[in-house]
Amino acid sequence: MSSIFVVVATLLSAGRLCAHEVWIEPDKTEISAGETLVADLKIGDLFTGDHLIYIPQLTERLFVLTDTGPFDLNPRIGSRPVISVPPEKLAARTGGVVLVYQSANSYVRYASQEKFFRFAKKKGAGDLEPAHIGRQLPQRGFVERYKRFAKASISTGPDSGMANDRAVGMELEFVLLARTLLSDSRHEFNVKLLYQGKSLPGAPVTLFSRDRDGTVETSQLTTDARGAIKVTAEGGRRYLLDHVTIREADPSKDRNRPVWESLWASLTFAGPTP
């Protein structure tokens, strides 16, 4: 697949993809010694979505973080699920593991400015209409560039210790600082949001919580002065954190002429296994 085709394909399909979260969905939230770690890359809304396949041209980084350091993943083109880590790759590791995905740039062309403004407000970016007008941007036919940064924390046992997450140099990323055992049925996750390597205070974060029957609850959080939030995770539930930063883009520096750019960060984790 040529790079030109990828750009055209993303422009054509972005109307379906751009306003949805992308996250890493492990097959199991806790794995034991000798098990293969399997995870899907998914896109959707309200923590429900479709599988994505592996396309190298649309992927900039895909790797695993462990206590002894990272190692890259190289799936076959078109793989689904995208991530499959054989047990021998994890045999000498202790603590949890973190899966990391960073997409390449994609683009969407807006038929109307109202759709873009609604998207920006939904994601907590506020009213961008004055800035759009002030920059003398067109009412329709303008391009937005977007990129995804996803992580997933997987436990390697009930007493696996540290989560083994850390900042990995993505422009926008969640970092799982600690997982604290509150009881057999509740864990507390301490998470920090980083933008360009620095804490992002006062940032809106959407928390999705899904039970084993697929029922999803949504709540809105805000990072504190240190860019951190705490989430109490209940047993048997999966969680997705989502944040979007929207900023101005310089069209002269990109052949697709984007005037806005959105950066999407996600982190998935789970409460204790019942």
Sequence and secondary structure as in RCSB ss.txt:
>XXXX:A:sequence
MSSIFVVVATLLSAGRLCAHEVWIEPDKTEISAGETLVADLKIGDLFTGDHLIYIPQLTERLFVLTDTGPFDLNP
RIGSRPVISVPPEKLAARTGGVVLVYQSANSYVRYASQEKFFRFAKKKGAGDLEPAHIGRQLPQRGFVERYKRFA
KASISTGPDSGMANDRAVGMELEFVLLARTLLSDSRHEFNVKLLYQGKSLPGAPVTLFSRDRDGTVETSQLTTDA
RGAIKVTAEGGRRYLLDHVTIREADPSKDRNRPVWESLWASLTFAGPTP
>XXXX:A:secstr
  HHHHHHHHHHHHHHHTTSEEEEEES SB  TT  EEEEEEEEETTEEEE    GGGEEEEEEEETTEEEE   
 TT SSSEEE GGGTTT  S EEEEEEE  EEEEES HHHHHHHHHHTT    HHHHHHTT  SSSEEEEEEEEE
EEEEBSSTT         S SEEEEEEEEEEEETTEEEEEEEEEETTEE TT EEEEEEE TT  EEEEEEE  T
TSEEEEEEETT EEEEEEEEEEE  GGGSTT EEEEEEEEEEEEE    
